[in-house]
């Protein structure tokens, strides 16, 4: 008798004899087979007591067959675990340079339209005749739609996956609707009326549609980080590259705006609409080109497989609500977005109305901020990250923003050129805070990939609602001319714009740094990069 055991092997078929008659053979495949081959025909022997030796041997063979059947089950289980561990090991390896690049450009359309939204929307709406409160209502409607959409989209992504489909659909909606936000009041032309109520409803509607598409793109793109790699350093690198291209998007916008404002002189409301319409069209074109690159170079990541190959069901919301770190990271992320969005919204107002700088400054000052942020974001990709470094770098960015806020709050008009120096440090602080705050989300998610979209969506919801309310409140108290305080009307003034750009970001930074110091961040899968991104 001879037994043949066919085992899984990637190196071909190998046979091994055991005890003279047991032969173990390994061949490619996952099936373990037991085959019984007859050897030489043996004579039947019977002992003196009449006991059949062949029968005794057959019983022993049956017992061995049962043993090897059990061995088959154990072996297949072991193979499955080993295979999944190998796969998870590759999943935790550092991400290559081109994969990081393709992922990083995927948010360019969102970033360039968001830069236009926060920098020029309030300025555009007030320039064409809307009141400060109506302009704030348009902004708030978009933010509320964005916040609600992030929760809805995050839940659907966690249920069904397909990150790239959500990303592509959201990008299409952004591209179609954004031109209408800055394209004039279409219902006003159809109804032949230009009342402020109709204008506010029209702009609010298109702002809401735009932000729904924006939310679908943002949540799908942000949550992809956690499914592309389990490696904590790679996750920070992906977030850093994404932030670097955010700076590229913003620089592109301000380059476009600088050219349009210099070439086209706006004297009427129609001229103003044409200026911003061209800015919107060119921004959409540039963003769509990079969206195409993203979809061409990025594969659909996995979302259902957990660590060690375990298949997990969708994680309940209550799971995250029981984690203290979730609340800490949520607060830090929301405060960071308040710093970025509120400062961006009031930067153009500040340099033009408070410091009385040239019109080109409303594009040049933001450009300096984003050039510095881009450089810092690229440099941050070269660091091997862990929890303590995330906290340290975030704290450094927050403290730097506090000093910048004090400088903005106290800067007189006669020293307006110092705004260029302040903008350098604002850019550095923005990069440090943004990259580390986004990376903290990945630490909260860890290996719980089936809930990553909810985490990103819920934090984005809080971000959108809080920013919308903050801008609505500030804009409601904003007047068309600065509020002059004291006897410094020719040189110095305190205005809502100055408070919005200086005091609010500084206060949010201080609070965020305090919360960061209380965190316990653990990064068990930090490994160095496979290859440097800078040479």
Secondary structure, DSSP 8 states (H G I E B T S, - for coil): -EEEEEE--SS--EEEEETTTEEEEE-SSS--EEEEE--S-----B-TT--BHHHHHHHHHHHHHHHHHHHHHHHHHHHHHHHHHHHHHHHTS---HHHHHHHHGGGHHHHHHHHHHHHHHHHHHHHTT--HHHHHHHHHHHHHHHHHHHHHHHHHHHHH--HHHHHHHHHHHHHHHHHHHSS--HHHHHHT---HHHHHHHHHHHHHHHHHHHHHHHHHHHHHHHHH---HHHHHHHHHHHHHHHHHHHHHHHHHHHHHHHH----SHHHHHHHHHHHHHHHHHHHHHHHHHHHHH------SB-GGG-B-----HHHHHT-HHHHHHHHHHHHHHHHHHHHHHHHHHIIIIIS---TTHHHHHHHHHHHHHHHHHHHHTTS---HHHHHHHHHHHHHHHHHHHHHHHH--GGGTTHHHHHHHHHHHHHHHHHHHHHHHHHHHHTT-GGGHHHHHHHHHHHHHHHHHHHHHHHHHT--SS----TT-TTT----HHHIIIIIHHHHHHHHHHHHHHT-----TT----SS-S--
